[in-house]
Amino acid sequence: MRTFSLGKGERLPKPKDFQKLIKGGTRIDSDCFVVLYAPNGLGRSRLGVTVSKRVGRAVIRNRVKRLVREHFRQHKGLFSDSYDVNVIAKGGIPDLSSGRVRGALDGVVRDILKDCKHEAVSAGTH
């Protein structure tokens, strides 16, 4: 795959993949999103986006999904290891501007990368 594309192989395709993240993934909460992630051992990171009807009409839900996928596409090079990531939009997001979504996702990506580096250091010391 090209570096700047987001192909089918980089999406979570099956409900069982989402269930694995719910049961055994690490959780990060932000004001707009809940993010679940876990290592997958596939050599590439994969993204799932969950947006319920509580967020808004179909137009708004699809916009949130597009913004999340675009953010992941632009930042997937930061993930040195392969992870499955599910981004769940919280209901009642008051301002759905692209800047607010980007800001919330930047904070989440930063937290994931900190945690990944911490896990790598911990694994190296044992």
N, C-alpha and C positions, 0 to 999 in steps of 0.2 A: 504494500500500500504506500501511497505517497504520504509524505510527512504531514501535509496540511489538509488531508482529507479525513473524513470520518466515515469509514466503510461499514458494511454490515457486520464484519468480524469484530468491530469495536463497540458493538451494542450487546446488551444482555438480552438474549433471544427467548429464553424459556422461563416459565413461572418457577421452576425449581431453582433457577439461579437467584431469583429474587428471594425465595424462601430461605436459601442458604445464608444470604446476607442478613435477613431478619433474625435468624436463629443464632448465627455466629459472627456477625460483623461488628466492627467498631462503630459507635454512633457519635456523631457531632451535631449539635443543635445550633442553629443561628436564628436570627429574627425572622427570616423568610423560609428557611429550609431545614430539613432533617437529612443528614447524609449518612448512609451506611456504606462501609467499605471493608474489604478483606482481600488478602493476597489470593491470586487464582492460579499461579504456576503455568500460565499459558504463553508467556512471553510477550503479551500485550495487555494493555488495560482496556476494560470494557465499561460502558456506561449504560445505565438504565435511568429513565426519568418517570416519576410517578406524579401525576397532577390530578387531584380529585375534583369533582364538581363543586366542592365547597370554595374552590379558588375563584370560580367565575364561569362565564359562558364559554363555549367552545373556542371562540376567537381568542379569548384571554388565555385559556389553557394551552392552546397551540402556540401562542406567542411565548409563554413561559418555557415551553419545551424547546422551542427554537433557540431562545437565549441561552438556556442551559447547555444544549448541545454545542452551540457555537463557542461558548466559554471553554468547555471541555476540549474541543478541537484545537483551540488556540493554545491550551496549556498542557496538552497530553505529553509533550516532550519533557516536562518537569518530572514526570513519574519515572524513576529509574527502574523500578520493579513493576511487575504486572499486578494490577488490582482490578477487582470488580467494584464499581461504585454505583450506588443507587441514590439519586437526588430526589427527595420527596418534598414537593412544595406544600407549605403550610396554608391552610385555609384562611381567608380574610386578610391577605396581604394588602395593606392599605394603598401603597403606591407601587405600581408595577413598571416604573420607568426602567429602561435598560441600565441606567447608571446604578440604581439601587440593587438590581439583580446582580450586576457585575461586582459591586462592592461586597455583597453578601457572599458570593461565590469565591471571590479573592480570599476572603478571610477563611473560608472552609478549606480551600486548596492549601493555604499556608499551614493550617492546623494538621491536615493530612500529611503534608510533607514533613513537618516537625515530628509527628508520630512515627512516620516511616523511618526517618533518620534515627530516632530513639530506638526503634526495634532493631535496626541494623547494628547499632552500637551494642545493644544488649546481647544480640546473638553472637557478636564477635568476641565478647568477653567471657562467655560461658564455655 
